[in-house]
Amino acid sequence: MKILFFAAMLVAHQHTAEMRFKEMQDEGTVVYEGEDDDTGKSIFTVYLSDKTIEYAYEAEVIQYIKTGTFQYNDFLK
């Protein structure tokens, strides 16, 4: 039972991060900049109060939303 609860919490957390990503797009904090020519992935700029993050993939931004720390990582999906 604990495993099911933990799995449900992980799914809910992922869903919440994706919802927050969409909200940040609506607010203009996350801005679509185009597609990466090499990977075909969407590229975003994230405007924060203390810094700007450029050339970020969606998965990297979602990881930032979850953890509060940004790190470039081409292997996130």
Secondary structure, DSSP 8 states (H G I E B T S, - for coil): -HHHHHHHHHHHHHHHHHHHHHHHHHHTSEEEEEE-TTT--EEEEEE-SS-EEEEEEHHHHHHHHHHS-----TT--
